[in-house]
Amino acid sequence: MTQKSQVVLEEALKLSPNERAEVAEQLIASLEEAPDTAVEEAWQQEVQRRLQQVERGEVKTIPWEEVQRRLRYGT
């Protein structure tokens, strides 16, 4: 870590938890690249396809609690 970034970090740590969260959110957002519109469009189409499958009764949804159980215990 450079001396400049160390100073910034030390000053940031003096902020309230909410202020630190806001700063962290802005820093992370500054690292993100502009979304790829083709990828975003493909995801929207996939979401719509899956939603239609649920609405037509072609697939069954699983309650979140069941998903968590399966992830924890592998069943």
C-alpha atoms as a printed R data frame, in Angstrom:
   type eleno elety resid chain resno       x       y       z
1  ATOM     1    CA   MET     A     1   0.000   0.000   0.000
2  ATOM     2    CA   THR     A     2   1.365   3.401  -0.894
3  ATOM     3    CA   GLN     A     3   1.740   6.135   1.705
4  ATOM     4    CA   LYS     A     4  -1.071   8.089   0.037
5  ATOM     5    CA   SER     A     5  -3.468   5.150   0.137
6  ATOM     6    CA   GLN     A     6  -2.472   4.459   3.750
7  ATOM     7    CA   VAL     A     7  -3.379   8.045   4.698
8  ATOM     8    CA   VAL     A     8  -6.698   7.778   2.876
9  ATOM     9    CA   LEU     A     9  -7.443   4.499   4.638
10 ATOM    10    CA   GLU     A    10  -6.607   5.911   8.058
11 ATOM    11    CA   GLU     A    11  -8.887   8.886   7.456
12 ATOM    12    CA   ALA     A    12 -11.672   6.653   6.149
13 ATOM    13    CA   LEU     A    13 -11.491   4.482   9.254
14 ATOM    14    CA   LYS     A    14 -12.323   7.549  11.340
15 ATOM    15    CA   LEU     A    15 -15.722   7.777   9.633
16 ATOM    16    CA   SER     A    16 -18.916   6.291  11.029
17 ATOM    17    CA   PRO     A    17 -19.869   2.803   9.828
18 ATOM    18    CA   ASN     A    18 -22.529   4.263   7.510
19 ATOM    19    CA   GLU     A    19 -20.086   6.758   6.036
20 ATOM    20    CA   ARG     A    20 -17.477   4.021   5.522
21 ATOM    21    CA   ALA     A    21 -20.073   1.894   3.766
22 ATOM    22    CA   GLU     A    22 -20.937   4.770   1.445
23 ATOM    23    CA   VAL     A    23 -17.270   5.377   0.639
24 ATOM    24    CA   ALA     A    24 -16.687   1.663   0.052
25 ATOM    25    CA   GLU     A    25 -19.708   1.479  -2.252
26 ATOM    26    CA   GLN     A    26 -18.445   4.414  -4.304
27 ATOM    27    CA   LEU     A    27 -14.939   2.981  -4.524
28 ATOM    28    CA   ILE     A    28 -16.233  -0.394  -5.703
29 ATOM    29    CA   ALA     A    29 -18.550   1.264  -8.213
30 ATOM    30    CA   SER     A    30 -15.596   3.195  -9.612
31 ATOM    31    CA   LEU     A    31 -13.897  -0.116 -10.472
32 ATOM    32    CA   GLU     A    32 -16.817  -1.549 -12.404
33 ATOM    33    CA   GLU     A    33 -16.813  -1.369 -16.162
34 ATOM    34    CA   ALA     A    34 -19.775  -0.246 -18.213
35 ATOM    35    CA   PRO     A    35 -22.210  -3.126 -18.697
36 ATOM    36    CA   ASP     A    36 -22.088  -5.008 -21.973
37 ATOM    37    CA   THR     A    37 -25.485  -4.310 -23.518
38 ATOM    38    CA   ALA     A    38 -25.462  -7.591 -25.465
39 ATOM    39    CA   VAL     A    39 -24.873  -9.551 -22.265
40 ATOM    40    CA   GLU     A    40 -27.538  -7.568 -20.407
41 ATOM    41    CA   GLU     A    41 -30.032  -8.242 -23.207
42 ATOM    42    CA   ALA     A    42 -29.195 -11.963 -23.194
43 ATOM    43    CA   TRP     A    43 -29.757 -12.116 -19.428
44 ATOM    44    CA   GLN     A    44 -33.104 -10.326 -19.769
45 ATOM    45    CA   GLN     A    45 -34.193 -12.841 -22.397
46 ATOM    46    CA   GLU     A    46 -33.110 -15.739 -20.187
47 ATOM    47    CA   VAL     A    47 -34.958 -14.328 -17.184
48 ATOM    48    CA   GLN     A    48 -38.104 -13.948 -19.269
49 ATOM    49    CA   ARG     A    49 -37.771 -17.496 -20.627
50 ATOM    50    CA   ARG     A    50 -37.434 -18.933 -17.125
51 ATOM    51    CA   LEU     A    51 -40.300 -16.837 -15.765
52 ATOM    52    CA   GLN     A    52 -42.543 -18.089 -18.558
53 ATOM    53    CA   GLN     A    53 -41.593 -21.686 -17.722
54 ATOM    54    CA   VAL     A    54 -42.626 -21.122 -14.109
55 ATOM    55    CA   GLU     A    55 -45.865 -19.420 -15.109
56 ATOM    56    CA   ARG     A    56 -46.753 -22.293 -17.473
57 ATOM    57    CA   GLY     A    57 -46.036 -24.825 -14.734
58 ATOM    58    CA   GLU     A    58 -43.181 -26.420 -16.683
59 ATOM    59    CA   VAL     A    59 -40.772 -26.060 -13.788
60 ATOM    60    CA   LYS     A    60 -41.238 -26.197 -10.058
61 ATOM    61    CA   THR     A    61 -39.777 -23.585  -7.757
62 ATOM    62    CA   ILE     A    62 -38.017 -24.506  -4.528
63 ATOM    63    CA   PRO     A    63 -38.433 -22.495  -1.316
64 ATOM    64    CA   TRP     A    64 -35.268 -20.654  -0.233
65 ATOM    65    CA   GLU     A    65 -35.120 -22.642   3.003
66 ATOM    66    CA   GLU     A    66 -34.967 -25.872   0.983
67 ATOM    67    CA   VAL     A    67 -32.202 -24.485  -1.222
68 ATOM    68    CA   GLN     A    68 -30.198 -23.529   1.873
69 ATOM    69    CA   ARG     A    69 -30.700 -27.011   3.358
70 ATOM    70    CA   ARG     A    70 -29.551 -28.685   0.169
71 ATOM    71    CA   LEU     A    71 -26.471 -26.477  -0.021
72 ATOM    72    CA   ARG     A    72 -25.539 -27.159   3.600
73 ATOM    73    CA   TYR     A    73 -26.128 -30.902   3.592
74 ATOM    74    CA   GLY     A    74 -25.676 -31.789  -0.067
75 ATOM    75    CA   THR     A    75 -29.095 -33.379  -0.429
